[in-house]
Amino acid sequence: MLERRLANRIQSKKATLDALRPLSSSLLQRLNEQLALEWTYNSNAIEGNTLTLRETQYILETGLTIGGKSLREHLEVTNHRTALSYVQSLVEKREGLTPFHVRQIHHLVLEKIDDENAGQYRKVSVRIAGTDYRPPEAWEIPALMEDWQQWLQNNLEKLSPIEIAARTHHKLVAIHPFIDGNGRTARLVMNLLLMQNDYPPAVIMAINRRQYYSVLAQADRGKFAPLVNFVGRAVERSLNLYLEAGKAQTEALAPEDEWIPLRDAAIGTPYSQAYLSLLARKGRLEAQKRGRNWVTTRRAVEDYRLSVEGNNEKGK
């Protein structure tokens, strides 16, 4: 289900990262702290938290509040850090994921924010703003969560780690078992599954919120490939972070390996900037977002061109 070029890149990068392991404890701590910060900031921002990345970092490092921000927003940061630590403990124990663990994660996400509902399945019907999808009735949730666990167990060996993580995340969001905090909980569960398979966590960027909701809506209609590839691109971004930090840089990058804007990468190629942007969004071109702009390398564009020519030759 992963786009072929994206799947090949992830497989290659994962193998390279595995060969570099074990990473030094200091390097691993720094990478984990960086991803934990990005994960906490973006997961909360998707749900409407107005704290900036710097403010989130300040709270995580000092525990102090930010003037002019609500106590709830502060708690969303500290709670997410606590929930992330619990997820990490489950990764280390290699425990199988159950509805009990999901409820524990949710309890930590909403602790002191809504203690009455923290870790408790909702007891009322809900509507999801901005979508026609209607979650199941409250009385159906316990049985649906048991079905969710059974589906997960039945497919762990059948689907790739990225597909199982993405689809488990979607199934949880679709059940919408809690009155609040479903998105944050589902993303923590998704990354728990990825980390149990020795992948770095995938950070869903707040800047990609609209696309994120779009691929979830497509999954509601039975089209899972867009969501799986969306998560796959986030996994690739995290792999890039680990590899860039883990490889000793003894010399400057070759010009063809430097990250450049798509408009520059398109020069001298058969492709326009708009077409490269489309390829990047679909995972067919190795690229990453920096701020609101995509960047890629000349080598990546050439690799894509050669892959297209190779496919054309096979079709002759």
C-alpha positions as CSV (number, residue, x, y, z in Angstrom):
1,M,0.0,0.0,0.0
2,L,3.0,2.3,0.5
3,E,4.0,4.0,-2.8
4,R,6.8,1.9,-4.2
5,R,9.5,4.6,-4.3
6,L,8.6,5.8,-0.8
7,A,8.6,2.2,0.5
8,N,12.1,1.6,-1.0
9,R,13.5,4.7,0.5
10,I,12.2,3.9,4.0
11,Q,13.5,0.3,3.8
12,S,16.9,1.6,2.8
13,K,17.1,4.3,5.4
14,K,15.8,1.9,8.1
15,A,18.5,-0.6,7.2
16,T,21.1,2.2,7.4
17,L,19.9,3.3,10.8
18,D,19.9,-0.3,12.1
19,A,23.5,-0.6,11.0
20,L,24.4,2.5,13.0
21,R,22.8,1.1,16.1
22,P,23.5,1.3,19.0
23,L,23.6,5.0,18.9
24,S,25.5,6.8,21.6
25,S,23.4,7.5,24.7
26,S,24.0,11.3,24.4
27,L,23.0,11.3,20.8
28,L,20.0,9.2,21.4
29,Q,18.9,11.4,24.3
30,R,19.2,14.5,22.1
31,L,17.3,13.0,19.2
32,N,14.5,11.7,21.5
33,E,14.2,15.1,23.2
34,Q,14.0,16.9,19.8
35,L,11.3,14.5,18.5
36,A,9.4,14.6,21.8
37,L,9.3,18.4,21.6
38,E,8.1,18.4,18.0
39,W,5.6,15.6,18.7
40,T,4.1,17.3,21.7
41,Y,3.9,20.7,20.1
42,N,2.4,19.5,16.8
43,S,0.0,17.0,18.3
44,N,-1.4,19.7,20.6
45,A,-1.4,22.4,17.9
46,I,-3.5,20.2,15.6
47,E,-6.1,20.2,18.4
48,G,-6.1,24.0,18.8
49,N,-3.4,24.6,21.4
50,T,-2.0,28.1,20.8
51,L,1.4,27.6,22.5
52,T,4.4,28.1,20.1
53,L,7.2,25.6,19.7
54,R,9.5,27.8,21.8
55,E,6.8,28.1,24.5
56,T,6.2,24.4,24.5
57,Q,10.0,23.8,24.9
58,Y,10.1,26.3,27.8
59,I,7.3,24.5,29.6
60,L,8.9,21.1,29.1
61,E,12.3,22.3,30.3
62,T,11.1,24.4,33.3
63,G,7.6,23.3,34.2
64,L,6.6,26.9,34.5
65,T,3.6,28.5,32.9
66,I,3.5,31.1,30.1
67,G,1.8,34.4,30.8
68,G,-1.4,34.9,28.9
69,K,-1.9,31.2,28.2
70,S,-4.5,29.0,29.8
71,L,-3.8,26.4,32.4
72,R,-5.4,23.8,30.1
73,E,-2.8,24.6,27.4
74,H,0.0,24.2,29.9
75,L,-1.4,20.9,31.1
76,E,-1.8,19.6,27.6
77,V,2.0,20.0,27.2
78,T,2.9,18.3,30.5
79,N,0.3,15.6,30.2
80,H,1.5,14.7,26.7
81,R,5.1,14.4,28.0
82,T,3.8,12.0,30.8
83,A,1.8,10.0,28.3
84,L,4.8,9.8,26.0
85,S,6.9,8.4,28.9
86,Y,4.2,5.8,29.5
87,V,4.3,4.9,25.8
88,Q,8.1,4.5,25.9
89,S,7.7,2.2,28.9
90,L,5.3,0.0,26.9
91,V,7.8,-0.1,24.0
92,E,10.6,-1.2,26.3
93,K,8.4,-3.9,27.8
94,R,7.2,-5.1,24.4
95,E,3.7,-5.5,25.7
96,G,0.9,-6.2,23.3
97,L,-1.4,-3.2,22.8
98,T,-4.9,-3.6,24.4
99,P,-7.9,-1.3,25.0
100,F,-6.7,-1.0,28.6
101,H,-3.4,0.6,27.4
102,V,-5.4,3.0,25.2
103,R,-7.5,4.0,28.2
104,Q,-4.3,4.5,30.3
105,I,-2.8,6.7,27.6
106,H,-6.0,8.7,27.4
107,H,-6.1,9.1,31.2
108,L,-2.7,10.7,31.1
109,V,-3.6,13.0,28.2
110,L,-6.7,14.4,30.1
111,E,-5.5,14.2,33.7
112,K,-6.3,17.4,35.7
113,I,-8.0,18.7,32.5
114,D,-11.1,16.5,32.7
115,D,-10.6,14.0,35.5
116,E,-14.3,12.8,35.2
117,N,-13.7,11.6,31.7
118,A,-10.0,10.8,31.7
119,G,-9.6,7.2,30.7
120,Q,-13.3,6.6,30.5
121,Y,-15.3,5.7,27.3
122,R,-17.8,8.4,26.4
123,K,-21.4,7.9,27.5
124,V,-22.9,10.3,25.0
125,S,-23.3,10.6,21.2
126,V,-20.8,13.0,19.5
127,R,-20.4,14.8,16.2
128,I,-17.0,15.6,14.6
129,A,-16.9,19.2,13.4
130,G,-16.2,19.7,9.7
131,T,-17.0,16.2,8.6
132,D,-20.1,14.2,7.6
133,Y,-18.8,11.1,9.4
134,R,-20.8,10.2,12.5
135,P,-19.0,8.1,15.1
136,P,-20.7,5.0,16.6
137,E,-23.2,5.4,19.5
138,A,-21.7,5.3,23.0
139,W,-23.2,2.0,23.9
140,E,-21.3,0.3,21.0
141,I,-17.8,1.4,22.1
142,P,-16.8,-1.4,24.5
143,A,-17.5,-4.1,21.9
144,L,-16.0,-2.0,19.1
145,M,-12.8,-1.6,21.1
146,E,-12.6,-5.3,21.6
147,D,-13.0,-5.7,17.8
148,W,-10.3,-3.1,17.3
149,Q,-7.9,-5.2,19.4
150,Q,-8.8,-8.4,17.5
151,W,-8.2,-6.6,14.2
152,L,-4.9,-5.5,15.4
153,Q,-3.8,-8.9,16.6
154,N,-5.0,-10.5,13.3
155,N,-3.1,-8.1,11.1
156,L,0.2,-7.6,13.0
157,E,1.9,-10.2,10.9
158,K,0.0,-9.5,7.7
159,L,0.6,-5.7,7.2
160,S,3.8,-3.7,7.3
161,P,4.6,-1.8,10.5
162,I,3.7,1.6,8.9
163,E,0.4,0.3,7.4
164,I,-0.6,-1.3,10.7
165,A,0.2,1.9,12.7
166,A,-1.7,4.1,10.3
167,R,-4.7,2.0,10.0
168,T,-4.9,1.2,13.8
169,H,-4.7,5.0,14.3
170,H,-7.6,5.5,11.9
171,K,-9.7,2.8,13.4
172,L,-9.3,4.4,16.8
173,V,-10.2,7.8,15.6
174,A,-13.3,6.4,13.8
175,I,-14.6,4.7,16.9
176,H,-14.0,8.0,18.8
177,P,-14.1,6.3,22.1
178,F,-13.6,9.3,24.3
179,I,-15.4,12.6,24.7
180,D,-12.2,14.5,24.1
181,G,-8.5,13.7,23.4
182,N,-9.1,11.1,20.7
183,G,-6.6,12.6,18.2
184,R,-3.7,12.9,20.7
185,T,-4.4,9.4,22.0
186,A,-4.6,7.9,18.5
187,R,-1.3,9.5,17.5
188,L,0.4,8.2,20.7
189,V,-0.9,4.7,19.9
190,M,0.3,5.0,16.3
191,N,3.8,5.8,17.4
192,L,3.8,3.1,20.0
193,L,3.3,0.6,17.2
194,L,6.0,2.2,15.1
195,M,8.5,2.3,18.0
196,Q,7.8,-1.3,18.9
197,N,9.1,-2.1,15.4
198,D,12.2,0.0,15.9
199,Y,11.0,2.9,13.8
200,P,11.4,6.5,15.1
201,P,8.0,8.1,15.9
202,A,6.2,9.9,13.1
203,V,5.4,13.5,13.8
204,I,2.2,14.7,12.1
205,M,3.0,18.4,11.6
206,A,0.4,20.9,12.5
207,I,1.1,22.8,9.2
208,N,-0.2,19.7,7.4
209,R,-3.5,19.6,9.5
210,R,-5.7,20.0,6.4
211,Q,-4.1,17.2,4.5
212,Y,-4.1,15.0,7.7
213,Y,-7.9,15.4,8.1
214,S,-8.3,14.8,4.4
215,V,-6.5,11.5,4.4
216,L,-8.5,10.4,7.5
217,A,-11.7,11.3,5.7
218,Q,-10.6,9.2,2.7
219,A,-9.9,6.3,5.1
220,D,-13.5,6.7,6.5
221,R,-14.6,5.9,2.9
222,G,-12.4,2.8,2.7
223,K,-9.4,4.5,0.9
224,F,-6.5,3.7,3.1
225,A,-3.5,4.3,0.8
226,P,-3.5,8.1,1.2
227,L,-3.3,7.8,5.0
228,V,-0.7,5.1,4.9
229,N,1.5,7.2,2.6
230,F,1.0,10.3,4.6
231,V,2.2,8.5,7.7
232,G,5.0,6.9,5.6
233,R,6.3,10.4,4.7
234,A,6.3,11.4,8.3
235,V,8.3,8.3,9.2
236,E,10.8,9.1,6.4
237,R,11.3,12.6,7.8
238,S,12.1,11.1,11.3
239,L,14.5,8.6,9.7
240,N,16.2,11.5,8.0
241,L,16.7,13.3,11.3
242,Y,18.2,10.2,12.9
243,L,20.5,9.5,10.0
244,E,21.7,13.1,9.7
245,A,22.5,13.1,13.4
246,G,24.0,9.6,13.5
247,K,26.4,9.9,10.5
248,A,29.7,11.6,11.1
249,Q,30.1,14.5,8.8
250,T,33.7,14.6,7.7
251,E,33.2,16.8,4.6
252,A,30.7,19.1,3.0
253,L,27.7,17.5,1.2
254,A,28.1,17.1,-2.5
255,P,26.1,19.7,-4.5
256,E,23.6,17.1,-5.7
257,D,22.8,16.1,-2.1
258,E,22.1,19.6,-0.8
259,W,18.5,20.3,0.1
260,I,17.2,23.1,-2.2
261,P,13.8,24.6,-3.0
262,L,11.7,22.9,-5.6
263,R,12.0,25.9,-8.0
264,D,15.8,25.4,-8.0
265,A,15.6,21.6,-8.3
266,A,13.3,21.9,-11.4
267,I,15.9,23.9,-13.3
268,G,17.4,21.8,-16.1
269,T,14.9,18.9,-15.7
270,P,11.8,17.9,-17.6
271,Y,9.7,18.9,-14.5
272,S,8.0,22.0,-13.3
273,Q,8.1,23.2,-9.7
274,A,4.3,22.4,-9.5
275,Y,4.9,18.9,-10.7
276,L,7.7,18.3,-8.3
277,S,5.4,19.6,-5.5
278,L,2.8,17.0,-6.6
279,L,5.4,14.2,-6.5
280,A,6.6,15.3,-3.1
281,R,3.1,15.3,-1.6
282,K,2.5,11.8,-3.0
283,G,5.8,10.5,-1.7
284,R,7.2,9.7,-5.1
285,L,9.9,12.2,-4.8
286,E,12.2,12.3,-1.8
287,A,11.4,15.7,-0.3
288,Q,10.7,17.3,3.1
289,K,8.9,20.4,4.2
290,R,10.8,23.2,5.9
291,G,8.3,25.7,7.2
292,R,5.6,25.9,4.5
293,N,8.0,25.1,1.6
294,W,9.1,21.8,0.1
295,V,12.8,21.1,-0.4
296,T,14.5,18.2,-2.3
297,T,17.9,17.4,-3.7
298,R,19.1,17.2,-7.3
299,R,20.0,13.5,-6.7
300,A,16.4,12.8,-5.6
301,V,15.0,14.4,-8.8
302,E,17.4,12.4,-11.0
303,D,16.6,9.2,-9.1
304,Y,12.9,9.8,-9.8
305,R,13.6,10.5,-13.5
306,L,15.6,7.3,-13.8
307,S,12.9,5.3,-12.1
308,V,10.3,6.6,-14.6
309,E,12.6,5.7,-17.5
310,G,13.2,2.2,-16.0
311,N,9.4,1.6,-15.8
312,N,9.0,2.8,-19.4
313,E,11.7,0.4,-20.5
314,K,10.0,-2.5,-18.7
315,G,6.7,-1.7,-20.4
316,K,8.1,-1.9,-23.9
